């Protein structure tokens, strides 16, 4: 029996979302830009999905722009803002524990002549408001801090950070990568004081290949692509309607409070069982998002343990899937020693997980430690 606990990497597509994608591909397959009836029916599906996602974020419909995923949304936010604001300043502030789609974009902007300041987290992996604020000066044009860290589940005080930044200079663009928070905790772009916010479909039981960028009304960014009128020219090109409609369907299935309570119990149970295993250290703090649980497994390297668990049909990860096994910059920034970072494992839950999954995981890790530590 399969035990999938790598939901921060990707989630299983819900049945309703999969059925919606199939319906669009085989029945309502018109181009949303076509003026005939088939096109109008397709356009209505696009409008419905946009409304659903806008409502989930407390945004207006015209503030939601569809992308190919979280990476494109983050790239559009950073590069688009940098180009739009470069005459006013050249300083961009990001946290050092961002997803690679923000970190790598920031590095590219450095080569283009922008000054990038990387804010380090505290020992709990949290970015402190005062550290961000102390880096803000007259040349600052953008601040980007993720809502929830994808490796540890640490929840950032984004609303406090952005409010403080805006109080110092209201013209600074505030962006948050909310990919790991979306669908798990309630998000409201107004309360966050966000100008830009990124989300992704495949983290919330929608297909891969679709995401969205919230752009606050009145905020100007320069697009990355050119060639059509779609998405108000922010992301031109024929919309991937089967993916977008499925994304909207998955978001319409959100039961944030109900699922949070279930996952909180599951996380607590996992912590209790893992604490009984000699050599396990829990890296995620108790107040981290319960959907993500980061641990270190004694003397066994992450990759070795992953393959051992895989043979038992237990699937977890060592960190961000986008890193493809490279050492975690997040755990390093938190000050974890090399041995602890090298044995780190990320367990990530979804609404489909059960206690049986946790039991299989713990049994597998315990067996792995006994077997692999002596090889």
MIDOSE-261168 format. One record per residue (C-alpha): x, y negated, z negated; residue in one letter. Coordinates in steps of 0.001 Angstrom, whole numbers, plus 500000, padded with zeros to 6 digits. Example, Ala and Ser with C-alpha at 12.3 -4.5 7.8 and 13.67 -1.06 7.14 Angstrom:
BEGIN
512300504500492200a;513670501060492860s;
This chain:
BEGIN
500000500000500000x;501326496563500955x;501941493920498280x;502494490558499970x;503838487871497630x;505510485482500082x;502622483065500612x;504784479950500454x;506385481184503674x;503056481935505350x;499608483263504515x;497301485843506037x;494747484160508305x;491262484309506815x;488659486305508705x;486518483223509325x;489479481229510644x;490541484093512924x;486992484455514248x;486838480723514935x;490100480841516911x;488790483787518955x;485518481965519596x;487345478902520924x;489676480990523086x;486937483104524654x;483751481037524567x;484254477359523818x;487500477137525816x;487016473747527478x;489565470949527358x;488454468358524763x;489457465607527203x;487208466873530019x;484051464853530579x;481747467749531465x;479621469721528994x;482285472338528328x;484733469587527428x;482232467790525222x;481521470993523277x;485261471451522765x;485617467844521664x;482930468390519047x;485002471225517562x;487982468871517418x;485893466201515695x;484551468719513165x;488028469960512250x;489332466400511890x;486417465466509618x;486985468509507415x;490690467841506942x;490147464111506437x;487545464792503742x;489886467214501939x;492468464418501638x;490143461522500889x;491066459972504232x;489034458631507123x;488751460637510346x;490839458226512411x;493748458602509964x;494302462312510745x;496592463288513622x;497108466918514596x;500629468292515090x;502205471697515684x;502843472104511954x;504487470614508888x;507893470273510526x;506586468125513359x;504487466095510927x;507547465409508758x;509734464603511761x;507097462249513153x;506821460511509777x;510563459947509366x;511662459218512920x;508481457273513697x;508864455045510654x;512603454513511173x;512050453310514736x;509067451142513790x;510872449486510862x;514506449318512023x;514428445563512581x;513429444991508969x;515941447333507311x;517891450553507614x;517691452265504214x;515657455433503709x;515286457188500358x;514498460907500167x;514790463496497436x;517668465959497752x;515290468905497331x;513033468246500303x;512128470874502877x;514716471197505655x;512397469388508092x;512872466245505991x;516520466797505015x;517675467535508569x;515674464612509959x;517316462354507370x;520767463630508350x;520036462871511999x;518955459344511055x;522286458888509279x;524084459653512548x;521847457039514196x;523117454361511818x;520529454478509047x;521592454565505402x;520017457538503607x;520033457858499820x;519363461336498403x;517801461336494923x;518811464272492722x;516265466044490480x;516534466578486743x;517263470027485288x;513613471007485744x;513793470200489443x;511666467056489178x;512408463721490849x;512228460893488337x;510435457645489190x;513187455466487703x;515847457151489848x;513927456403493027x;513146452871491965x;516766452086491137x;517727452924494725x;515136450597496258x;516473447296497556x;515632444685500184x;516870446893503033x;514687449878502079x;512053450756504676x;510897454213503571x;510653456580500603x;509889460276501134x;509248462594498164x;507483465957498448x;504394466654496353x;505342470203495323x;508712471864495828x;508484474901498080x;511084476959496163x;510314476313492497x;506768474934492489x;507941471809490641x;505260469103490872x;506620465643491597x;505099462467490086x;504377461185493584x;501587458809492582x;503788457180489927x;506765456968492289x;504798455419495134x;502952452993492845x;506266451803491398x;507817451456494866x;504814449513496174x;504907447222493138x;508516446400493961x;507968446025497709x;504568446768499234x;506051446858502738x;507998450077502078x;506442453126503761x;505748455990501343x;505604459520502753x;504994462832501031x;505373466344502373x;502266467914500821x;502517471243502659x;502900473346499490x;500326471343497524x;497560471270500146x;494668473568499278x;496152474393495881x;495633471137493985x;493290468262494754x;494917465594496902x;493670462093497553x;495802459828499716x;494410456674498093x;495235457819494560x;498681458956495698x;499271455519497256x;500647457370500296x;501063455779503711x;501948459089505359x;501232462675504272x;502058465984505972x;500105469264505808x;500328472630507573x;497767475233508584x;499611478496508087x;500110477844504366x;496325477747503831x;495139480854505718x;495000479251509159x;497127480336512154x;500705479233512664x;501314476383515084x;499027473700513665x;499425470948511093x;498420467363510561x;499873464003509631x;497842461455507698x;498726457928508771x;497122455186506719x;495119452747508790x;497289449755509707x;500596451660509455x;502576451669512696x;504909454487513656x;506649455132516960x;505583458459518551x;508073461208519332x;506311462259522536x;504744460454525487x;502338461431528229x;498670461268527275x;495889459603525331x;495344462471522873x;495648461788519138x;495675458057519873x;499031458532521643x;500697459542518363x;500876463163519535x;499908463305523229x;499226466523525071x;496251468864525270x;495242469795521730x;495732473409520583x;492031473642519896x;491848477322518829x;494447476613516140x;492950473269515141x;489412474640514855x;490701477590512824x;492640475142510619x;489455473187509979x;487591476406509166x;490259477501506669x;490212474084504980x;486419474301504788x;486873477474502713x;488927475723500015x;487847476527496445x;490663474695494737x;489506474818491099x;488296478417491256x;491457479691492920x;493745477636490674x;492293479297487581x;492787482757489066x;496359482048490157x;497209480490486792x;496211483746485091x;498138485809487630x;501233483645487177x;500983483973483397x;500690487743483669x;503692487871486003x;505780485796483596x;504869488109480698x;505745491273482610x;508943489866484112x;510109488701480670x;510111492350479577x;512711493231482220x;516296492936481012x;518300490527483173x;515409488465484551x;515550484677484123x;512620482477485139x;513674479316486981x;510232477717487480x;509151475614484515x;505860476428482718x;504236473282484164x;505180474105487771x;502484474879490312x;501395478443489425x;501307479474493077x;505124479555493095x;507334481469490651x;511112481378491055x;513247483884489133x;516814485183489085x;517355488933489000x;520499489685487066x;523562490933488907x;521814491835492163x;522048489468495097x;518770488163496484x;519050489759499913x;519900493161498460x;516884493073496148x;514601491860498943x;515430494852501122x;515029497237498194x;511560495828497492x;510706495893501176x;511139499679501150x;508444499743498455x;506198497503500605x;506628494583498227x;507338491373500123x;508825488258498516x;511594485834499543x;514803484322498246x;513682480748498932x;512470478707501874x;511785480878504929x;513207478107507124x;516602478492505422x;516885482095506708x;518913483302503752x;521265480348503363x;522119479271499773x;519369477219498157x;520106473496498097x;517216473140495641x;518655475450492985x;522101473931493462x;520663470440492933x;519043471690489698x;522479472697488434x;521971476476488411x;525237478416488390x;526283480376491472x;525383483831490124x;521913482709489124x;521344481011492473x;522673484022494402x;520153486339492719x;517173483996493004x;513817485316494214x;510676483369495090x;507320484942494339x;504381483048495820x;500709483851495355x;497509483375497336x;493835483858496583x;494124487404497909x;496663488593495325x;495810490808492346x;497377492197489185x;498219495338491160x;500545493242493318x;502321491896490240x;502621495375488720x;504154496718491943x;506572493781492037x;507721494231488442x;508110497985488819x;510121497415491990x;512417494810490438x;513004496978487364x;513873499966489551x;516041497770491743x;518053496444488816x;518695499971487545x;519639501272490974x;521414498413492689x;523455496990489812x;525565500149489728x;526270500445493457x;
